[in-house]
Amino acid sequence: MKNIIVFFILMLLLLGSPCQSSGYLCGTPQLSDTKMPFRPLPTTDRGPGANTMPLDLPGNLTAPALPAAPALPIGTQRTFFVPDFRSMQQYTVSAVLQGIGNFCYIFVEEAEWNTRVTVETVASIVHAFEVATPANPEQGIYPTLTRFFGLPPDIDENGRVILLLLNIQDANHPSQYTAGFFNPADQSRGVLRTPGFRGFPIRSNEADLLYIDTQPLNPNSEIAHNVIAHEFLHLIHWRHDPHEATWVDEGCAGYASFLCGYSVLEHVGAFEKTPSVSLIAWPERDADALPHYGAAFLWMLYLHEQHGGTGTLAEIVRNRGTSLTGIADALALKGITQKVSDIFIEWKLANYLSDYHAVRLTLSPRRWHNSYPSGTQDGKLSNFSADYIGFEDAGGLTLGFSSNSGVNSAAHAIEFYSTGDVHVREITLSAGNSGSVVVPNAVTEVLLVPSLQTETINAGTHSSNYQYSAARGAHITFISAALPNPVHPRYWDIIAQPSESLVGLTPTVTLILFDNKVERLYRETQAMYQITQDMQGSHLYRLSFLLEPEIAPESVIYQISLDSRIVDTGSLTE
């Protein structure tokens, strides 16, 4: 127990550690194609120009076969085929072997040696990969991750993972950059075709290879070690399930960094700013993916904390099922039969409440309401995404929710009391997916959290519409009567009794004249005033008005409203 407490204290410190100003991304999603895997380019498929490599890539190069690990000395030179993320074509990088560990070779791009990468850099990386991590000073990245998730592939049969330190060619976006990647093409042989490279044939390095950036990523920093842990898990995950959905693959890789004790603050912080992103729909290449990394990691962390620990995550990595199916299969193998969609609802409630041991989240509602009635408001929810709608001065509100979507619907209210207590209530929905809840008077703020999930095959592209409303006293009913004033015969009194005490609300009366089958306004809306309290503590409300002699009492209709909602009607002579 003591070790667990120390571990989570360490995690909290790491989550608050400083990191570089720009956001670092993983390039693996751009190179993976779960629907159309890499395949050799057969002779019959090579039409005119089909076997032509890009102009800057010599056509006579082949991936060299490496000798056994002990025979590969420091100073070995090698040419690697590397993706250029700007053109999505390959170019070549000349690199030299500058470091050897029990589990790794470290090659460095020649142009980066003794500029961004030094002997000390290489020694630090070998130490992090094999000897020590922030989470365990006696266990490096390789033994930590292989212990839980299994060994990586070994296509080149040299018993080591190649870490290639190079200046990754990407778009150099001012706020984010590609810090590293694993290229699944390197796990095949020869010349390949993949849609990810715009249809160009590419060559495999035929190696267990991770690419680690040197500009702008500082290769001497702990963030570089973080990236290595992240990319190494991609390599292991690929061996178990080469077709895994991107969001699961990236979530597990983020969890691997966390498991080694590295900071996940940057990606979590991006999610805090955009908590409405879909968990399962990874963005297109040019979209801002940082919040999605945070969402995917937090999902895996939630499963770790609430549903089985590292064993559950290891089962997810090893499971051949993909996306939601793989998650459900892995949970079932751990004896967890709860539906994934129900766990997702718990997860997004936990996110707003920061119900974690290892992270502290601060989320904000998409919209705040502070005047009522709100009217009927429309919302749209992407599949497996969150929406938080806030209501201030919430005591006595009635929250209404409805959806005509065919998916399973749910809605919850998070109630924040003046005492500091927080309660979560599920809104009971009818068969038509509609329902309401009355907020207690002691509540100061309430959050509406709708849920519209489906686990269909096209789940990632699905979205659903919903409606909500907020009004005071929407559940309150009235008994009313109109009486002639016994003292002033031309005056009438309208008396109303609510079904419960009104807090911060005043009923109003509007008089309508109905003459010759035509309705017209007789008196503008006026507020009633409280006149008495009966033995049960209920109040009566009254409005007195003068009825002109030419107006027949039977032609006057009154409407009683509460918070702009008509709650009762009647005529003077009923």
Beta strands, then each sheet from edge to edge (+ up, - down):
strand 1: 23-26
strand 2: 39-40
strand 3: 77-84
strand 4: 89-100
strand 5: 104-109
strand 6: 161-166
strand 7: 176-182
strand 8: 191-193
strand 9: 201-203
strand 10: 209-213
strand 11: 367-369
strand 12: 377-382
strand 13: 389-392
strand 14: 397-402
strand 15: 408-417
strand 16: 422-426
strand 17: 434-438
strand 18: 443-453
strand 19: 463-472
strand 20: 478-484
strand 21: 491-498
strand 22: 508-515
strand 23: 518-527
strand 24: 529-533
strand 25: 539-546
strand 26: 556-562
strand 27: 565-571
sheet 1: 1+ 7+ 10- 6- 5- 4+ 3-
sheet 2: 2+ 8- 9+
sheet 3: 11+ 13+ 18- 15+ 16-
sheet 4: 12+ 19- 14+ 17-
sheet 5: 20+ 21- 25+ 24-
sheet 6: 23+ 22- 26+ 27-
end
